[in-house]
Amino acid sequence: QGRLVESGGGLVQAGNSLTLSCKVSDRSFSSHPMGWFRQGPGKEREFVAAISPSGLREIYSDSVKGRFTIFRANIKYLLYLQVNNQNLNATAVYFCAASRSLTTVTKLLNTAPRAPREYENWGQGTQVTVSP
């Protein structure tokens, strides 16, 4: 398994935007569905967004749909999460995660898991703090 390293977190004012990055040291990156999760203070880890290996399918939690965008640059081994119009509920540690490698064309195009149990490799997280 490769290593996942998140970056881009920090202190941001409510309503502003930032982009999180996840660098993956795995030559098979382009065959892995990828996801973002977050864990706020005193809360369980929750699903934020996922993207298929091809990048053609994206799914979002209802709480972030329309405000967050997940995308990937397979040639650079990078996963991103653009966070727009943040509110105070966005304060959390954000984790990127990799699901198992896939091989069939249909799965490469469409698989974007939502459940944490579908992910086998996790980064250490990056803190995002939203201020009023």
C-alpha positions as CSV (number, residue, x, y, z in Angstrom):
1,Q,0.0,0.0,0.0
2,G,1.1,3.5,-0.8
3,R,1.3,6.4,1.6
4,L,-1.4,9.2,1.6
5,V,-0.4,12.7,2.8
6,E,-3.0,15.4,3.1
7,S,-2.2,19.1,2.9
8,G,-4.0,22.4,2.5
9,G,-5.8,22.7,5.8
10,G,-5.7,25.7,8.1
11,L,-7.8,28.5,9.6
12,V,-10.4,29.9,7.2
13,Q,-13.2,32.4,7.7
14,A,-16.8,31.2,7.2
15,G,-17.9,31.7,3.6
16,N,-14.4,31.5,2.2
17,S,-12.9,28.6,0.2
18,L,-9.8,26.4,0.3
19,T,-8.6,23.4,-1.5
20,L,-7.3,20.3,0.2
21,S,-4.8,18.0,-1.5
22,C,-3.8,14.4,-1.0
23,K,-0.6,13.1,-2.4
24,V,-0.5,9.4,-3.0
25,S,2.7,7.4,-3.3
26,D,1.3,4.5,-5.2
27,R,1.9,3.8,-8.9
28,S,-1.5,2.1,-9.1
29,F,-3.2,5.3,-8.0
30,S,-5.3,5.6,-11.2
31,S,-7.0,2.2,-10.4
32,H,-8.2,3.2,-6.9
33,P,-11.5,4.8,-6.0
34,M,-10.7,7.7,-3.6
35,G,-12.6,9.4,-0.9
36,W,-12.6,12.2,1.6
37,F,-13.9,11.9,5.1
38,R,-13.9,14.2,8.1
39,Q,-14.2,14.1,11.8
40,G,-15.3,17.1,13.8
41,P,-14.8,17.7,17.5
42,G,-16.7,15.1,19.5
43,K,-18.2,13.5,16.3
44,E,-17.9,10.3,14.4
45,R,-15.9,10.2,11.2
46,E,-18.3,10.9,8.3
47,F,-18.2,10.5,4.6
48,V,-17.7,13.7,2.6
49,A,-17.1,12.7,-1.1
50,A,-15.8,10.0,-3.3
51,I,-14.6,9.7,-6.9
52,S,-14.1,6.8,-9.2
53,P,-10.7,5.9,-10.5
54,S,-11.4,7.5,-13.9
55,G,-12.7,10.7,-12.2
56,L,-16.0,10.4,-14.2
57,R,-18.2,9.7,-11.2
58,E,-18.4,11.8,-8.1
59,I,-20.7,11.3,-5.1
60,Y,-21.2,13.7,-2.1
61,S,-22.8,13.6,1.3
62,D,-26.0,15.7,1.4
63,S,-24.4,18.1,3.9
64,V,-21.7,19.2,1.3
65,K,-23.4,18.7,-2.0
66,G,-23.3,21.8,-4.1
67,R,-20.5,23.4,-2.0
68,F,-17.6,20.9,-2.1
69,T,-16.0,19.4,-5.3
70,I,-13.8,16.3,-5.4
71,F,-11.4,15.9,-8.3
72,R,-8.2,14.0,-9.1
73,A,-5.1,14.3,-11.3
74,N,-4.0,10.8,-11.9
75,I,-0.9,11.7,-13.7
76,K,0.3,13.7,-10.7
77,Y,-0.9,11.1,-8.1
78,L,-3.0,13.8,-6.5
79,L,-6.6,13.9,-5.0
80,Y,-8.3,17.2,-4.3
81,L,-11.2,18.6,-2.3
82,Q,-12.4,22.1,-3.1
83,V,-14.3,23.5,-0.2
84,N,-16.5,26.5,-1.0
85,N,-18.8,28.6,1.2
86,Q,-17.7,26.9,4.4
87,N,-19.8,27.1,7.5
88,L,-18.8,26.4,11.1
89,N,-19.8,22.8,10.8
90,A,-16.9,22.3,8.4
91,T,-14.4,22.5,11.2
92,A,-12.9,19.0,11.3
93,V,-9.9,16.9,10.5
94,Y,-10.2,15.9,6.9
95,F,-8.9,12.5,5.8
96,C,-8.3,11.1,2.3
97,A,-8.6,7.4,1.8
98,A,-8.0,4.8,-1.0
99,S,-10.3,1.9,-1.8
100,R,-8.9,-1.3,-3.2
101,S,-7.5,-1.4,-6.7
102,L,-9.9,-2.2,-9.5
103,T,-9.4,-3.7,-13.0
104,T,-12.6,-3.9,-15.0
105,V,-13.5,-1.0,-17.2
106,T,-17.0,-0.6,-15.8
107,K,-15.7,-0.4,-12.2
108,L,-12.9,2.0,-13.1
109,L,-15.4,4.3,-14.6
110,N,-18.1,4.2,-12.0
111,T,-17.0,2.9,-8.6
112,A,-17.0,5.5,-5.8
113,P,-17.7,4.0,-2.4
114,R,-19.4,5.8,0.4
115,A,-18.8,3.4,3.3
116,P,-15.6,3.8,5.3
117,R,-15.3,0.0,5.4
118,E,-14.7,0.0,1.6
119,Y,-11.4,1.9,2.2
120,E,-8.2,0.2,3.0
121,N,-5.6,2.9,3.2
122,W,-5.9,6.2,5.1
123,G,-3.9,9.4,5.5
124,Q,-3.2,11.1,8.8
125,G,-5.5,14.0,8.1
126,T,-5.3,17.7,7.8
127,Q,-7.1,20.1,10.2
128,V,-9.6,22.7,8.9
129,T,-10.8,25.3,11.3
130,V,-13.6,27.6,10.2
131,S,-13.9,30.9,12.2
132,P,-17.0,33.1,12.3
